[in-house]
Amino acid sequence: MLSYTGCHCGASAVAFKAKLGGATMAEKKIIDGRGSFCPGPLMELIGVLKMSQIGDELEVLSNDKGSAKDIPEWAHKVGHEHVGTREEGGVWHITVKKTK
């Protein structure tokens, strides 16, 4: 079962939560930071991370190339896992996993 969870922190985020046998698994959240420039996408990520659970993955969408460098560096600095970064059609997809 998939359920939609909205973010109430001001960031544009969509979260999907999978339930299996009554146990809730980690969420995959999409943070749409397109049209926002440094430090906007990072600030949106930080806001959503504060309300996320350990193990949740957050994918930031940004058309700011600087985010592709800044977000992974920040994640490493504060102890979260940078899962990956890719660029598709001028949009950067930066995925971070909350580890603490």
C-alpha positions in Angstrom: 0.0 0.0 0.0 1.3 3.5 -0.9 0.1 6.5 1.0 0.7 10.2 0.3 2.1 12.4 3.1 2.3 16.1 2.6 5.1 18.3 4.0 4.0 21.2 6.2 7.4 22.9 6.4 6.9 25.2 3.4 9.0 23.1 1.0 7.4 21.5 -2.0 7.8 17.8 -1.0 5.9 14.7 -1.8 6.5 11.6 0.2 5.5 8.0 -0.4 5.4 5.5 2.4 5.2 1.8 1.9 3.6 -0.4 4.4 4.3 -4.1 4.6 2.7 -6.3 7.1 1.8 -3.4 9.4 5.4 -2.1 9.6 6.2 1.2 8.0 9.3 1.2 5.8 11.5 4.2 5.0 10.0 6.9 2.9 11.3 8.3 -0.4 10.6 12.1 -0.5 10.9 14.3 -3.5 11.8 18.0 -2.8 11.1 20.2 -5.8 13.6 23.0 -5.5 13.5 23.9 -9.2 13.5 27.7 -9.8 15.2 28.2 -6.4 18.9 29.0 -6.3 21.6 28.7 -3.7 21.0 28.2 -0.9 17.3 27.5 -1.5 17.4 23.8 -2.4 19.7 23.0 0.5 17.5 24.9 2.9 14.4 23.1 1.7 16.3 19.8 2.2 17.3 20.7 5.7 13.7 21.6 6.6 12.3 18.3 5.3 15.2 16.3 6.9 14.2 17.7 10.3 10.8 16.0 10.0 12.0 12.8 8.4 12.9 9.5 10.0 16.3 7.7 10.0 16.5 5.7 6.8 14.3 8.1 4.7 15.7 9.0 1.3 15.2 12.6 0.1 15.6 13.4 -3.6 16.1 17.1 -4.3 15.2 18.4 -7.8 17.1 21.5 -8.7 18.0 23.4 -11.9 20.8 25.1 -10.0 24.1 23.3 -10.9 25.6 24.5 -7.6 23.2 22.3 -5.7 24.8 19.2 -7.3 28.0 20.2 -5.5 26.8 21.9 -2.3 24.2 19.3 -1.2 26.5 16.2 -1.3 29.3 18.2 0.5 26.8 19.3 3.2 25.4 15.8 3.6 28.9 14.4 4.2 29.8 17.2 6.6 26.8 16.6 8.8 26.9 12.8 8.7 24.1 11.9 6.2 24.6 9.6 3.2 24.9 11.0 -0.3 23.2 8.3 -2.3 23.8 9.8 -5.7 23.5 12.7 -8.1 22.4 12.7 -11.7 21.4 15.3 -14.3 18.4 14.8 -16.6 17.2 17.5 -19.0 18.7 20.4 -17.1 17.4 19.1 -13.7 19.7 17.8 -11.0 18.5 14.9 -8.9 20.4 14.8 -5.7 19.5 12.0 -3.3 20.4 12.0 0.4 19.6 9.3 3.1 19.0 10.4 6.6 21.4 8.5 8.8 21.0 10.1 12.2 
